[in-house]
Amino acid sequence: MQESRRKFIKQAAIATAGVYTGAMGFSAKSYGKIIGANDRVRVGIVGFSDRFKDALLPSFMNHHKEMNFDVVALSDLWRLRREEGTGVLKSKFGHDITACRNNDELYGLKDIDAVIISSPDFAHALHTAEAVNNKCDVYCEKPFAETMADARMALKAVKASKQIVQIGSQRRSGDNYHAAEKFIKDGKFGNITMVELSWNVNQPGRWRRPALVEKLKQQDTDWKRFLLNRPFEEWDPRKYLEFRLFWPFSSGMPGQWMSHQIDTVHWFTGLKHPRSVVANGGIYQWKDGRRNWDTTTAVFDYGKENDPSNGFQVVFTSRMHNGDENPAEIYYSNGGELNLITNTVSPRGGLTAGAAKAMNMQPNLLPELKLTDLVEKVAASANTGGDKLTSAHMRNWMECVRSRKETHAPVEAGYYHSIANIMTNASVRTGQKATFDEKTQEVMVGGKVFKY
């Protein structure tokens, strides 16, 4: 019965959209008004996190009525968040929300069509595989995976299914990023020679929840389920709530921030992963018991495999003790730069007439232009916290659930950024250069597979 219902929803959506928007010229907004209750997409939430509450939920609310999506259930291991979450969702949607103590209960409802996954970093891939195996479409927060075993398993599960998956790399729904991608892929930028990425904050409370930690008691959650396939550790409320500070529950800076920025490198170039990574850093300021660094520098070599004459370098830097959270993404070529903070292309740093003449060369300077001039609507900056990008990304997922077309950030996007993240983490943990074995799809350090 459930399978038949899913099939009806999807076929009806496609057929109805074709009839009404094609034959009768209805707009998407008009189409949204005529979708009946039988065609409603019923969504379950996996994890009532701050990210879900503050960004994903408002973005969902922007479009759910028009697209006829509804939240009907919430799964969270912690009683406090489960109760808080169902209360918030009931107030937003005007009906009862089914509270589930775990995902077994969620999928046991048998009438969930899609899920939004906002669980801890290390759980994303596992929860995605679980969802598609239960025939649910997925919006999954990044990072996709923190180990290659998890990444391979989830990729295989998604590809074997017919489910729609959107990875939460919301830059891929930003008009400025689409304009940058086209400018580069059309050959107007020239060969990329270097990319500088940075993400800095000065927030002692970033990823720390001391007041909330005090409220968390082991009897109110399920520590064993939380650990999933991670090595057993004794109960620790900090690792449960402040997981971003503790490997192997999160890689910290690479998974949280770098995964957004390195994804644009893969997207703009078509490359799947770095050839090598070296990383260094440490805990220099916030000596609060964390395992993950508060300062990181990673250097990537990108290009075609076994072709050292072709390629470019990417540098990612991040510090958590000085900065105003204005993430930088600057692409360089011999002719200038493409700056995704200012959304400009410029000849800055390009080969000038004077320098070229000395070598009997022609100058090479890019034009001055605004990426915003190439698109009708554009996100204001590179900061992924902005509502515009997340809202556009959520809408794209909803549209693809309806049309069954590929999302802006399909599962492969998550798989590829995970390779870069895991390579970075491998170098961080071992102090050695990390590479990637295409044949085995394993991250390698010193000729051996990296294992956490």
C-alpha positions as CSV (number, residue, x, y, z in Angstrom):
1,M,0.0,0.0,0.0
2,Q,2.8,2.4,0.9
3,E,4.7,1.7,-2.3
4,S,1.5,2.3,-4.3
5,R,1.0,5.6,-2.5
6,R,4.5,6.8,-3.3
7,K,4.1,5.8,-6.9
8,F,0.8,7.6,-7.1
9,I,2.3,10.8,-5.6
10,K,5.2,10.9,-8.0
11,Q,3.3,10.0,-11.1
12,A,0.4,12.3,-10.3
13,A,2.8,15.2,-9.6
14,I,4.6,14.7,-13.0
15,A,1.4,14.2,-14.9
16,T,-0.5,17.0,-13.3
17,A,2.4,19.4,-13.7
18,G,2.6,18.6,-17.4
19,V,-1.1,19.0,-18.0
20,Y,-1.7,22.2,-16.0
21,T,1.5,24.1,-16.6
22,G,1.8,23.0,-20.3
23,A,-1.7,22.8,-21.6
24,M,-3.3,25.5,-19.4
25,G,-0.2,27.7,-18.7
26,F,-0.5,27.6,-14.9
27,S,2.4,29.0,-12.9
28,A,4.2,27.0,-10.3
29,K,2.4,29.0,-7.7
30,S,-1.0,28.2,-9.2
31,Y,0.0,24.6,-9.5
32,G,0.8,24.4,-5.8
33,K,-2.7,25.5,-4.9
34,I,-4.4,22.7,-6.8
35,I,-2.3,19.8,-5.4
36,G,-4.6,17.7,-3.3
37,A,-4.0,16.0,0.0
38,N,-3.2,12.7,-1.7
39,D,-0.3,14.3,-3.4
40,R,1.2,15.9,-0.2
41,V,4.8,14.9,0.5
42,R,5.0,13.8,4.1
43,V,8.4,14.6,5.7
44,G,10.1,13.3,8.8
45,I,12.9,15.1,10.6
46,V,16.0,13.2,11.7
47,G,17.5,15.3,14.5
48,F,16.1,18.5,15.9
49,S,19.4,20.4,15.8
50,D,20.2,24.1,16.0
51,R,21.0,23.9,12.2
52,F,17.5,22.5,11.5
53,K,15.7,24.9,13.8
54,D,17.6,28.1,12.7
55,A,18.1,27.5,9.0
56,L,16.5,24.4,7.5
57,L,13.1,24.8,9.1
58,P,12.7,28.5,8.0
59,S,13.8,27.6,4.5
60,F,11.3,24.7,4.4
61,M,8.6,27.1,5.6
62,N,9.3,29.4,2.7
63,H,8.1,26.9,0.2
64,H,6.2,24.1,1.8
65,K,2.7,25.4,1.1
66,E,3.3,26.1,-2.6
67,M,5.1,22.7,-3.1
68,N,2.6,20.9,-0.8
69,F,5.2,19.5,1.6
70,D,4.3,18.8,5.2
71,V,6.3,17.8,8.3
72,V,4.5,15.0,10.1
73,A,7.1,13.3,12.4
74,L,10.3,14.0,14.3
75,S,13.0,11.5,15.4
76,D,15.4,12.5,18.1
77,L,17.2,10.4,20.6
78,W,17.1,13.0,23.4
79,R,13.8,13.4,25.1
80,L,14.2,17.1,25.7
81,R,14.9,17.9,22.1
82,R,12.2,15.6,20.9
83,E,9.6,17.3,23.1
84,E,10.9,20.8,22.2
85,G,10.9,19.9,18.5
86,T,7.4,18.5,18.3
87,G,6.2,21.6,20.1
88,V,7.9,23.9,17.7
89,L,6.7,21.9,14.6
90,K,3.2,21.7,15.9
91,S,3.0,25.5,16.2
92,K,4.4,26.0,12.7
93,F,2.3,23.5,10.9
94,G,-0.9,23.6,13.0
95,H,-1.3,19.8,13.6
96,D,0.1,17.1,15.8
97,I,3.7,15.8,15.1
98,T,4.5,12.2,15.8
99,A,7.4,12.0,18.2
100,C,9.8,9.1,17.6
101,R,12.5,8.0,20.0
102,N,14.6,6.7,17.1
103,N,14.6,6.1,13.4
104,D,13.2,2.6,13.7
105,E,10.1,4.2,15.1
106,L,10.1,6.9,12.3
107,Y,10.3,4.4,9.4
108,G,7.9,2.1,11.2
109,L,5.2,4.8,10.6
110,K,5.1,3.6,7.0
111,D,3.8,6.9,5.6
112,I,7.0,9.0,5.4
113,D,7.9,10.0,1.9
114,A,11.0,12.0,2.6
115,V,13.3,13.0,5.4
116,I,15.5,16.0,6.3
117,I,18.7,14.7,8.1
118,S,20.3,17.1,10.6
119,S,22.0,14.6,12.9
120,P,25.7,14.6,14.0
121,D,28.3,14.8,11.3
122,F,29.5,11.2,11.6
123,A,25.9,9.9,11.2
124,H,24.9,11.6,8.0
125,A,26.0,8.9,5.6
126,L,24.5,6.1,7.8
127,H,21.2,7.9,8.1
128,T,21.1,8.6,4.4
129,A,21.6,5.0,3.5
130,E,18.9,4.1,6.1
131,A,16.5,6.5,4.6
132,V,16.9,5.4,1.0
133,N,16.6,1.8,2.0
134,N,13.3,2.8,3.5
135,K,12.3,4.3,0.1
136,C,12.5,7.9,1.4
137,D,13.9,10.9,-0.5
138,V,16.6,12.8,1.4
139,Y,17.8,16.3,2.2
140,C,21.1,15.6,4.1
141,E,23.3,18.1,5.8
142,K,27.0,18.1,5.1
143,P,29.5,16.7,5.6
144,F,28.3,13.6,3.9
145,A,30.8,11.2,5.5
146,E,33.8,11.2,7.8
147,T,35.2,7.8,6.8
148,M,35.5,6.3,3.4
149,A,33.8,3.1,4.5
150,D,30.7,5.1,5.4
151,A,30.9,7.2,2.2
152,R,31.2,4.1,0.0
153,M,28.3,2.3,1.7
154,A,26.0,5.3,1.5
155,L,26.9,6.1,-2.1
156,K,26.1,2.5,-3.1
157,A,22.8,2.5,-1.2
158,V,21.7,5.7,-2.9
159,K,22.7,4.6,-6.4
160,A,20.9,1.3,-6.0
161,S,17.7,3.2,-5.1
162,K,15.4,5.5,-7.0
163,Q,15.4,8.1,-4.3
164,I,16.2,11.8,-4.7
165,V,19.1,13.0,-2.5
166,Q,20.2,16.6,-1.9
167,I,23.4,17.2,0.0
168,G,23.4,20.4,2.0
169,S,26.1,22.1,-0.1
170,Q,23.9,25.1,-0.6
171,R,26.4,27.1,-2.6
172,R,25.3,24.9,-5.5
173,S,21.9,26.8,-5.5
174,G,23.5,30.2,-5.4
175,D,23.1,32.2,-8.6
176,N,26.5,33.9,-8.1
177,Y,28.1,30.4,-7.9
178,H,26.3,29.3,-11.1
179,A,27.6,32.4,-12.8
180,A,31.1,31.7,-11.6
181,E,30.9,28.1,-12.8
182,K,29.8,29.1,-16.2
183,F,32.5,31.8,-16.5
184,I,35.2,29.2,-15.7
185,K,33.8,26.3,-17.7
186,D,33.3,28.6,-20.8
187,G,37.0,29.2,-20.7
188,K,36.7,32.9,-20.1
189,F,38.8,32.7,-16.8
190,G,41.7,30.8,-18.2
191,N,43.4,28.0,-16.4
192,I,43.0,28.0,-12.6
193,T,46.4,28.4,-11.1
194,M,45.5,28.6,-7.4
195,V,42.5,28.9,-5.1
196,E,42.5,30.5,-1.6
197,L,39.9,29.4,0.9
198,S,39.5,30.7,4.4
199,W,36.9,30.6,7.2
200,N,37.8,32.4,10.5
201,V,35.7,33.2,13.6
202,N,36.4,34.5,17.1
203,Q,33.6,32.9,19.1
204,P,34.5,31.0,22.3
205,G,31.1,29.4,22.3
206,R,31.3,28.1,18.7
207,W,30.3,24.4,18.8
208,R,30.2,24.5,22.6
209,R,26.9,24.2,24.5
210,P,27.8,24.3,28.2
211,A,24.3,25.2,29.5
212,L,22.7,22.5,27.3
213,V,25.3,19.9,28.4
214,E,24.1,20.5,32.0
215,K,20.6,19.4,31.0
216,L,21.5,16.2,29.3
217,K,21.3,13.0,31.4
218,Q,22.1,9.6,30.0
219,Q,18.7,8.1,31.0
220,D,17.0,10.7,28.7
221,T,18.7,9.5,25.5
222,D,20.2,6.5,23.9
223,W,24.0,6.6,24.0
224,K,24.4,3.2,22.2
225,R,22.3,4.3,19.3
226,F,24.1,7.6,19.2
227,L,27.5,5.9,18.7
228,L,26.3,3.9,15.7
229,N,29.5,2.3,14.2
230,R,32.0,4.4,16.1
231,P,34.3,2.8,18.6
232,F,32.7,2.5,22.0
233,E,33.4,5.3,24.5
234,E,31.9,5.9,27.9
235,W,29.0,8.2,28.2
236,D,30.0,11.8,27.7
237,P,27.3,14.5,27.3
238,R,29.9,16.8,25.7
239,K,30.6,14.4,22.9
240,Y,26.8,14.0,22.4
241,L,26.1,17.7,22.1
242,E,29.5,19.2,21.3
243,F,30.4,16.5,18.8
244,R,32.0,18.9,16.4
245,L,34.9,19.3,18.8
246,F,35.6,15.5,19.1
247,W,37.0,13.1,16.5
248,P,35.8,10.5,15.5
249,F,32.3,12.1,15.8
250,S,33.4,15.0,13.6
251,S,36.5,16.3,11.8
252,G,35.7,19.8,13.0
253,M,36.9,22.5,10.6
254,P,37.3,20.2,7.5
255,G,33.8,18.7,7.8
256,Q,32.0,21.8,8.9
257,W,33.5,24.5,6.8
258,M,36.0,23.2,4.3
259,S,33.4,20.8,2.8
260,H,31.4,23.8,1.6
261,Q,34.3,25.5,0.0
262,I,36.2,22.6,-1.5
263,D,32.9,21.5,-3.1
264,T,33.0,24.6,-5.4
265,V,36.5,23.5,-6.6
266,H,35.1,20.1,-7.6
267,W,32.0,21.7,-9.2
268,F,33.9,24.4,-11.1
269,T,36.6,22.1,-12.4
270,G,34.9,18.7,-12.8
271,L,37.7,17.1,-10.6
272,K,36.6,14.6,-8.1
273,H,39.2,14.9,-5.4
274,P,42.8,16.2,-4.7
275,R,45.9,14.3,-5.8
276,S,47.4,15.0,-2.4
277,V,46.9,16.9,0.8
278,V,49.2,18.0,3.6
279,A,47.8,19.7,6.7
280,N,49.1,21.2,9.9
281,G,47.7,23.1,12.9
282,G,46.8,22.6,16.5
283,I,44.8,23.7,19.6
284,Y,46.4,27.0,20.3
285,Q,43.8,29.0,22.1
286,W,40.7,27.0,23.3
287,K,42.2,24.4,25.7
288,D,38.8,23.1,26.8
289,G,39.3,19.4,26.3
290,R,38.5,19.3,22.6
291,R,40.2,16.9,20.3
292,N,39.7,18.8,17.0
293,W,42.0,21.7,16.2
294,D,41.2,25.4,16.6
295,T,43.7,26.3,13.8
296,T,44.1,24.5,10.6
297,T,46.0,25.0,7.3
298,A,45.6,22.4,4.5
299,V,47.4,22.5,1.1
300,F,45.9,20.5,-1.8
301,D,47.3,19.6,-5.1
302,Y,44.6,19.2,-7.8
303,G,44.8,18.1,-11.4
304,K,44.7,15.1,-13.6
305,E,46.1,11.9,-12.2
306,N,49.8,11.1,-13.1
307,D,50.2,14.4,-14.9
308,P,52.3,16.8,-12.9
309,S,52.4,19.3,-15.7
310,N,48.7,19.9,-15.3
311,G,47.2,21.2,-12.1
312,F,46.9,23.9,-9.4
313,Q,47.1,24.4,-5.7
314,V,44.3,25.0,-3.2
315,V,45.0,26.4,0.3
316,F,42.4,26.2,3.1
317,T,43.0,28.1,6.3
318,S,40.8,28.4,9.4
319,R,41.2,29.8,12.9
320,M,38.6,29.9,15.7
321,H,40.3,32.6,17.9
322,N,40.4,35.6,15.6
323,G,38.1,36.5,12.7
324,D,34.7,37.9,11.8
325,E,33.3,34.9,9.8
326,N,33.6,36.4,6.3
327,P,34.5,33.2,4.4
328,A,36.9,33.9,1.5
329,E,36.9,32.0,-1.8
330,I,39.3,33.5,-4.4
331,Y,40.2,31.8,-7.7
332,Y,43.3,32.9,-9.5
333,S,44.5,32.6,-13.1
334,N,47.3,34.2,-15.0
335,G,44.9,36.9,-16.1
336,G,43.4,38.0,-12.7
337,E,41.0,36.7,-10.1
338,L,37.5,35.6,-9.5
339,N,36.4,36.7,-6.0
340,L,33.3,35.1,-4.4
341,I,33.3,37.5,-1.5
342,T,32.8,40.5,-3.7
343,N,31.3,38.5,-6.6
344,T,33.7,40.1,-9.0
345,V,36.0,39.1,-11.8
346,S,39.0,41.5,-12.1
347,P,42.4,41.8,-13.7
348,R,44.0,42.1,-10.3
349,G,47.3,40.3,-10.2
350,G,47.1,39.5,-13.9
351,L,50.0,39.6,-16.4
352,T,50.5,43.3,-17.1
353,A,51.9,44.8,-20.3
354,G,55.2,45.8,-18.6
355,A,55.8,42.3,-17.2
356,A,54.8,40.6,-20.4
357,K,57.0,42.9,-22.6
358,A,60.1,41.9,-20.7
359,M,59.5,38.3,-21.7
360,N,58.3,39.0,-25.3
361,M,54.8,38.0,-24.3
362,Q,51.4,39.5,-24.7
363,P,49.7,40.9,-21.6
364,N,46.9,38.7,-20.1
365,L,44.3,40.6,-18.2
366,L,40.7,39.7,-17.4
367,P,37.9,42.2,-17.8
368,E,36.3,44.0,-14.8
369,L,32.8,42.6,-14.3
370,K,30.3,41.7,-11.6
371,L,29.0,38.2,-11.4
372,T,25.7,39.8,-10.3
373,D,25.5,41.3,-13.8
374,L,25.4,37.8,-15.2
375,V,22.3,36.7,-13.3
376,E,19.0,38.1,-12.3
377,K,19.1,37.2,-8.7
378,V,22.2,36.6,-6.6
379,A,23.1,35.7,-3.0
380,A,24.7,38.6,-1.3
381,S,28.0,36.8,-0.3
382,A,29.8,33.5,0.1
383,N,28.6,33.0,3.6
384,T,26.6,29.7,3.6
385,G,24.6,30.9,6.7
386,G,22.6,33.2,4.6
387,D,18.9,32.4,4.2
388,K,18.9,32.9,0.4
389,L,21.2,30.0,-0.4
390,T,19.7,27.6,2.1
391,S,16.1,28.5,1.0
392,A,17.0,28.1,-2.7
393,H,18.6,24.8,-2.0
394,M,15.6,23.5,-0.1
395,R,13.3,24.6,-2.9
396,N,15.5,22.8,-5.4
397,W,15.2,19.6,-3.4
398,M,11.4,20.0,-3.2
399,E,11.2,20.6,-7.0
400,C,13.3,17.5,-7.7
401,V,11.2,15.3,-5.4
402,R,8.3,16.4,-7.5
403,S,10.0,16.1,-10.9
404,R,12.4,13.2,-10.1
405,K,15.2,15.1,-11.7
406,E,18.7,15.3,-10.2
407,T,19.3,17.9,-7.5
408,H,21.9,20.7,-7.6
409,A,24.0,18.7,-5.0
410,P,23.5,15.0,-5.7
411,V,25.0,12.3,-3.6
412,E,28.2,12.3,-5.7
413,A,28.9,15.9,-4.6
414,G,28.8,14.7,-1.0
415,Y,31.0,11.7,-1.8
416,Y,33.7,13.9,-3.5
417,H,33.8,16.5,-0.7
418,S,34.1,13.6,1.8
419,I,37.2,12.4,0.0
420,A,38.9,15.8,0.4
421,N,37.8,16.0,4.0
422,I,39.0,12.6,4.9
423,M,42.3,13.2,3.1
424,T,42.7,16.3,5.2
425,N,41.9,14.5,8.4
426,A,44.3,11.7,7.5
427,S,47.1,14.2,7.2
428,V,46.0,16.0,10.4
429,R,46.0,12.8,12.4
430,T,49.3,11.3,11.0
431,G,51.4,14.3,10.1
432,Q,52.0,12.9,6.7
433,K,50.9,13.5,3.1
434,A,47.6,11.9,2.2
435,T,46.8,10.6,-1.3
436,F,43.8,8.7,-2.8
437,D,43.7,5.3,-4.5
438,E,41.2,5.4,-7.3
439,K,41.1,1.7,-7.7
440,T,40.2,0.9,-4.0
441,Q,38.6,4.3,-3.3
442,E,40.7,4.5,-0.1
443,V,42.6,7.4,1.4
444,M,46.3,6.4,1.7
445,V,49.0,7.6,4.1
446,G,52.6,6.2,3.9
447,G,51.4,3.5,1.5
448,K,48.8,2.3,4.0
449,V,45.0,2.7,4.2
450,F,44.1,5.5,6.7
451,K,41.9,4.1,9.5
452,Y,40.6,6.1,12.3
